[in-house]
């Protein structure tokens, strides 16, 4: 099953760049009033870079980004 993921058969994997990680760290510091994890911040940065505007998530933090339409 893992081979299907990594081969691109089921999904396309996107890897964080060094610039993504640095920007996520800035976001993490800039929004310290939120309870966002560093992983939340890397998701935000990657989704913005890829132009993703919709997400399926149960994580309330994705709604707090203010840039996504979150389902359900």
Buried (B, 14 or more C-beta within 10 A) or exposed (E): EEEEEEEEEEEEEEEBEEEBEEBBBEBBEEBEEBEBEEEBBBBBBBBBBEEBEEBEBEBEBBEBBEEBEBEE
